[in-house]
Amino acid sequence: MNERIKELAEFHNIDINVMQAIYDDLMPSIIQECSKILLEWKKEPFPFNEDTAVELIHKHFNVELPPKNIRVIKI
């Protein structure tokens, strides 16, 4: 089991099995949606930029970008 799932379950006080089920159900569709965003952006006439890609994904999901000086933990 992914250690990040365990951390999130503990942090949010959610049963680990429930958290794993949520992860298993949602993660594939989230990854597909992010991939779709990036593939659409790839068609644009400007070069790839990782910061812009991150901004696009955050904007798509209506999630605020973390401050630049905050370390983001990867899943």
C-alpha positions as CSV (number, residue, x, y, z in Angstrom):
1,M,0.0,0.0,0.0
2,N,1.2,3.5,-0.8
3,E,2.7,5.3,2.2
4,R,1.1,8.5,1.1
5,I,-2.4,6.9,1.3
6,K,-1.6,5.9,4.9
7,E,-0.4,9.4,5.7
8,L,-3.6,11.0,4.2
9,A,-5.9,8.5,6.0
10,E,-4.2,9.1,9.3
11,F,-4.2,12.9,8.8
12,H,-7.9,13.0,7.9
13,N,-8.8,10.3,10.5
14,I,-10.3,8.0,7.8
15,D,-10.2,4.3,7.9
16,I,-7.3,3.1,5.8
17,N,-9.5,0.6,3.8
18,V,-11.9,3.4,3.0
19,M,-9.1,5.7,1.9
20,Q,-7.6,2.9,-0.3
21,A,-11.0,2.4,-1.9
22,I,-11.4,6.1,-2.6
23,Y,-7.9,6.1,-4.0
24,D,-8.5,3.1,-6.2
25,D,-11.8,4.5,-7.5
26,L,-10.6,8.1,-8.2
27,M,-6.9,8.0,-9.1
28,P,-7.3,6.5,-12.6
29,S,-9.9,9.0,-13.6
30,I,-7.8,11.9,-12.1
31,I,-4.7,10.8,-14.0
32,Q,-6.7,10.5,-17.2
33,E,-8.1,14.0,-16.7
34,C,-4.7,15.4,-16.1
35,S,-3.3,13.7,-19.1
36,K,-6.1,15.0,-21.3
37,I,-5.3,18.6,-20.1
38,L,-1.7,18.2,-20.9
39,L,-2.3,16.6,-24.3
40,E,-4.6,19.5,-25.3
41,W,-2.0,22.0,-24.2
42,K,0.6,20.1,-26.2
43,K,-1.2,21.2,-29.3
44,E,-0.6,24.8,-28.5
45,P,2.2,26.7,-30.5
46,F,4.4,27.4,-27.5
47,P,7.0,25.3,-25.8
48,F,6.4,23.0,-22.9
49,N,6.8,24.5,-19.4
50,E,6.4,22.5,-16.3
51,D,5.2,25.5,-14.2
52,T,2.5,26.3,-16.7
53,A,1.4,22.6,-16.7
54,V,1.1,22.6,-13.0
55,E,-0.9,25.8,-13.1
56,L,-3.3,24.4,-15.8
57,I,-4.0,21.3,-13.7
58,H,-4.6,23.3,-10.5
59,K,-6.9,25.7,-12.4
60,H,-8.8,22.8,-14.0
61,F,-9.5,21.2,-10.6
62,N,-10.1,24.6,-9.0
63,V,-7.3,24.0,-6.5
64,E,-5.1,26.8,-5.2
65,L,-1.4,26.5,-6.0
66,P,0.8,26.0,-3.0
67,P,3.1,29.0,-2.1
68,K,6.4,28.7,-3.8
69,N,8.3,28.3,-0.5
70,I,6.2,25.3,0.6
71,R,7.4,21.8,-0.1
72,V,4.8,19.7,-1.9
73,I,4.8,16.0,-0.9
74,K,4.4,13.8,-4.0
75,I,2.0,10.8,-4.0
